[in-house]
């Protein structure tokens, strides 16, 4: 599969943002993980499964999208991978999202729901 700007030829797209905590641990840099996933995965489900099997060095939020779904996951060296509420996966941080108490509040990570 070819990879260009966070999307592969299967239509799987990924983006990442800083996870909001200054924790460092053993693991890979997330940009390398995303490159690997874009090279080996065709769907968001495959990429989520791949993320579950890899250790990352610093906290990051990763959004994965394909033609059928989008999901945002929170990863870090000291936490298990957690999926954000579905409504947050498709909204940028500056958008009003129902799971936020204010315009720029971080997403609530308590629910695991997919679109």
C-alpha positions in Angstrom: 0.0 0.0 0.0 1.2 3.5 -0.7 1.1 6.1 2.0 0.6 9.9 1.4 0.0 12.5 4.0 -1.7 10.3 6.6 -3.9 8.3 4.2 -3.1 5.1 2.4 -4.5 3.8 -0.9 -7.2 1.8 0.8 -8.7 5.1 2.1 -7.6 4.6 5.7 -6.6 8.0 7.2 -4.9 8.8 10.5 -4.0 11.9 12.5 -2.5 12.5 15.9 -2.4 15.1 18.5 -0.5 15.5 21.8 -2.1 13.5 24.6 -2.0 16.3 27.1 0.3 14.7 29.6 4.1 14.9 30.0 4.8 11.3 30.6 7.6 9.3 28.9 8.0 5.6 28.9 9.3 2.7 26.8 7.8 2.4 23.4 7.8 3.7 19.9 7.3 7.2 18.6 3.7 7.5 17.4 4.6 8.8 14.0 6.5 5.6 13.3 3.6 3.5 14.6 1.2 5.4 12.3 3.5 4.9 9.3 3.6 1.1 10.0 -0.2 0.9 10.5 -0.8 2.8 7.2 1.5 0.4 5.4 -0.2 -2.7 6.9 -3.9 -1.9 7.6 -6.8 -1.3 5.3 -9.6 -0.4 7.8 -9.9 1.6 11.1 -10.7 -1.7 12.9 -7.4 -3.3 11.7 -5.5 -0.2 12.8 -7.2 -0.1 16.2 -6.2 -3.8 16.7 -2.6 -2.9 15.6 -2.4 0.0 18.1 -3.5 -2.4 20.9 -0.4 -4.5 20.2 2.2 -1.7 20.2 3.8 0.3 23.0 4.1 4.1 22.6 6.6 6.4 24.3 4.4 9.4 25.0 0.7 10.1 25.3 -1.1 10.8 22.0 -4.6 11.0 20.7 -5.0 9.1 17.4 -7.9 9.5 15.1 -8.5 6.8 12.5 -11.1 7.0 9.7 -12.1 4.8 6.8 -15.1 4.9 4.5 -17.3 3.3 7.2 -16.2 4.7 10.5 -14.1 7.0 12.5 -12.7 6.5 16.0 -10.3 8.4 18.3 -8.1 6.5 20.7 -5.9 7.7 23.5 -2.6 5.9 23.9 0.3 6.3 26.3 3.1 4.4 28.0 1.3 4.3 31.3 -2.3 3.6 30.2 -4.2 1.0 28.2 -5.5 2.2 24.9 -8.9 3.9 25.4 -11.4 4.8 22.7 -13.1 8.2 22.9 -16.8 8.7 22.6 -17.9 8.4 19.0 -19.2 11.9 18.7 -15.7 13.3 19.4 -13.9 11.3 16.7 -15.2 13.4 13.8 -15.0 16.8 15.5 -11.9 18.9 15.8 -11.0 20.4 19.2 -12.4 23.8 18.2 -15.8 22.4 17.3 -18.7 22.1 19.7 -19.0 18.5 20.6 -21.8 17.1 22.8 -19.3 15.3 25.1 -17.5 18.5 26.0 -18.6 20.8 28.8 -17.0 23.8 27.1 -15.8 24.7 23.6 -12.1 23.7 24.2 -12.5 21.0 26.9 -10.9 17.6 26.2 -13.1 14.7 25.2 -14.6 12.5 27.8 -12.9 9.1 27.5 -15.3 7.0 29.5 -17.4 5.6 26.7 -16.5 3.2 24.0 -18.9 3.8 21.1 -18.3 3.6 17.4 -20.0 5.3 14.5 
